[in-house]
């Protein structure tokens, strides 16, 4: 889930005024994969285009070609480190090895990390902006508090929980609004008649 406010990035790297209230920060590649942007949206999209990210990392069916990730990053690391504005670039979904992973690329360090889906286990990352007035861990603590108060057995439960967290962050972070984009890979078994 992501909010939909895009905020200008000033030459000094600070956040400026909102430039759009309905920006698409999560893009569905296929029913099993996506990419998302936190931070400088336009800079990220330009970086992706220049480095041929989508063509290199995803198959035509939207499956992540894991063997291409590290070579792509190695080839484009200098370009990434020289971009004028910082961003987190998140992409994930079904991999060529049959697993589900969510990767996160930090433009400031060019470090790539990932979490892998484990059935029955809740894994998450919370990406807060530089406008978030508290320590970065506070958003994760809020998410843990919300999940403790509410059941989180279904995709619908997790959407409600993420929505509540987004709205709580939007109340204190000028770069976040309460309009949301949601992308779900549904692992739940369909009900049989």
C-alpha positions in Angstrom: 0.0 0.0 0.0 1.2 3.5 -0.7 -0.3 7.0 -0.4 -0.8 9.0 -3.5 0.8 12.4 -2.7 3.8 13.4 -4.7 5.9 16.1 -3.1 8.6 18.2 -4.8 12.2 17.7 -3.9 14.1 20.9 -3.4 17.7 21.4 -4.7 19.0 20.9 -1.2 17.3 17.5 -1.0 14.5 18.7 1.4 10.8 18.1 0.6 8.9 21.0 -0.9 5.3 21.5 -1.6 2.9 18.7 -2.8 2.8 18.6 -6.7 0.1 15.9 -7.0 -2.5 14.4 -4.8 -3.2 11.4 -7.0 0.3 10.1 -8.0 0.7 6.4 -8.8 3.5 5.1 -6.5 2.7 1.4 -6.9 2.7 0.0 -10.4 1.3 -3.5 -11.1 3.6 -5.4 -13.5 1.4 -8.5 -13.5 -1.1 -10.1 -11.1 2.0 -11.5 -9.3 4.5 -8.6 -9.3 4.8 -4.9 -8.8 7.2 -2.0 -8.2 6.8 0.9 -5.9 8.5 4.3 -5.3 9.2 6.1 -2.0 10.7 9.5 -2.4 11.6 11.2 -5.7 9.1 9.7 -8.1 10.2 11.4 -11.3 13.9 10.7 -10.6 13.1 7.0 -9.9 11.1 6.7 -13.1 14.0 8.3 -15.1 16.5 6.0 -13.5 14.4 3.0 -14.4 14.0 4.1 -18.0 17.8 4.8 -18.5 18.8 1.5 -16.9 16.1 -0.6 -18.7 14.9 -1.9 -15.3 11.6 -3.4 -16.3 13.0 -5.2 -19.4 16.0 -6.5 -17.5 14.3 -7.7 -14.3 10.8 -8.9 -15.4 9.8 -11.5 -18.0 7.0 -10.7 -20.3 4.7 -12.5 -17.8 5.9 -10.3 -15.0 8.1 -12.9 -13.2 11.3 -11.6 -11.6 14.4 -12.9 -13.2 16.5 -13.2 -10.0 19.8 -14.0 -11.9 19.6 -10.5 -13.5 19.2 -8.4 -10.4 22.8 -8.2 -9.1 24.3 -7.8 -12.6 21.8 -5.0 -13.3 22.6 -3.3 -10.0 26.4 -3.7 -10.5 26.2 -2.2 -14.0 24.1 0.8 -12.8 25.5 1.4 -9.3 27.4 4.6 -10.3 24.4 6.0 -12.1 22.2 5.3 -9.0 24.7 6.9 -6.6 24.8 10.1 -8.8 21.1 10.7 -8.9 20.3 14.2 -7.5 17.3 13.1 -5.2 17.0 10.1 -3.0 14.5 7.4 -3.2 13.7 3.8 -2.1 12.7 1.6 -5.0 10.7 -1.5 -4.0 9.9 -4.3 -6.4 8.6 -7.8 -5.8 6.5 -10.8 -6.6 6.9 -14.2 -8.0 10.6 -15.1 -8.9 12.0 -17.4 -11.5 12.8 -19.8 -8.6 9.1 -20.1 -7.6 9.5 -18.0 -4.5 7.9 -14.6 -3.6 10.3 -11.8 -2.6 10.1 -8.1 -2.1 13.3 -6.2 -2.8 14.2 -2.7 -1.6 16.9 -0.6 -3.3 18.2 2.5 -1.5 19.5 5.2 -3.9 21.7 6.8 -1.2 23.8 3.6 -0.6 22.9 1.4 -3.6 22.2 -1.3 -1.2 19.7 -4.0 -2.1 17.8 -6.0 0.5 14.8 -8.3 0.4 12.3 -10.2 2.4 11.0 -13.6 1.3 7.5 -14.8 1.9 7.2 -17.5 4.5 3.8 -19.1 4.8 2.1 -18.3 8.1 4.6 -15.5 9.0 4.0 -11.8 8.8 7.0 -10.0 7.2 6.9 -6.3 6.6 8.9 -3.1 5.8 7.7 0.4 6.6 9.2 3.1 4.4 8.7 6.5 6.0 9.7 9.8 4.4 12.2 12.4 5.6 9.1 14.5 6.5 8.1 12.0 9.2 8.6 13.9 12.4 9.5 11.0 14.6 12.2 8.3 14.5 11.8 5.9 11.6 11.0 3.0 14.0 7.9 4.7 15.3 5.9 3.8 12.1 6.9 0.1 12.6 5.9 0.3 16.2 2.5 1.8 15.2 2.1 -1.1 12.7 2.9 -3.7 15.4 0.4 -2.0 17.8 -2.4 -2.0 15.1 -1.7 -5.7 14.2 -1.9 -6.6 17.9 -5.3 -4.9 18.2 -6.8 -6.4 15.0 -6.9 -9.9 13.5 -4.6 -10.2 10.4 -5.5 -13.6 8.9 -6.6 -12.4 5.5 -5.6 -10.0 2.8 -8.6 -7.9 3.6 -7.4 -7.6 7.3 -3.9 -6.5 6.2 -5.4 -3.9 3.8 -7.4 -2.5 6.7 -4.4 -2.5 9.0 -2.1 -0.8 6.4 -4.8 1.7 5.6 -5.1 2.6 9.3 -1.3 3.0 9.5 -1.2 5.2 6.4 -3.9 7.5 7.8 -2.0 7.8 11.1 1.2 8.7 9.3 -0.7 11.2 7.1 -1.9 13.0 10.2 1.7 14.0 11.0 3.7 13.8 7.7 3.1 16.6 5.2 4.4 14.4 2.3 1.7 11.7 2.9 -2.1 11.9 2.1 -5.0 9.5 2.9 -5.6 8.5 -0.7 -4.1 5.1 -1.3 -3.0 2.6 -3.9 -3.3 -1.0 -3.0 -1.6 -4.0 -4.6 -2.2 -7.5 -3.3 -0.9 -10.9 -4.3 -3.6 -13.1 -3.0 -2.3 -16.3 -1.5 -5.6 -17.3 0.1 -7.2 -20.4 -1.2 -10.5 -19.8 -3.0 -13.6 -21.0 -1.3 -14.9 -24.2 -2.8 -18.7 -24.5 -3.3 
